[in-house]
């Protein structure tokens, strides 16, 4: 009976791909098979050192950095992220978190991570948007790698304007000044990852 209701629902209210707006078929979620195939994965999880690691060298102390996908100004990922951030489509974060988490688990790269912490939004921005666009992504990654998820270990201290128009030189140096730990920090003795 549930299958029949789902099929009727798909006819009356067809689900569309967030990448190309084509109708999604049974078994497809968020992206159609064509767009999913076209997602520009970085494969950073399989490299000892990558381009994202090099961005942070000498700036902040890290053990490993990676990007799940490549971003381009006119690409598929830009459109999908726009839906995630500005059009109230939080499930996109879960979709990509499941995909990334599965690959991380297979690679064994984050087997020592105890806790996954999403980079927070300022409370005013969180209230306006209704959710942290990276929260569901981080929660799903944590589930796949067997880590805890904690969204209150970092606090955004200043409500800044969008960083999307800024270059790396102006964006990265300021971020550590905008984030702080709670007065009683639970971080000592844990291996943790921010998403």
Buried (B, 14 or more C-beta within 10 A) or exposed (E): EEEEEEEEEBEEEEBEBBBEEBEBEEEBBBBBEEBBEBBEEBEBBEEEEBEBBEBEEEEEEEEBBBBBBEEEEEBBBEBBBEBBBEEEBBBBBBBBBBBBBBBBBEBEBBEEBBBBBBBBBBEEBBEEBEBBBBBBBBBBBBBBBEBEBBBEBBBBEEEBEEEEEEEEEEEBEEBEEBBBEEEEEEBEEBEBBBB
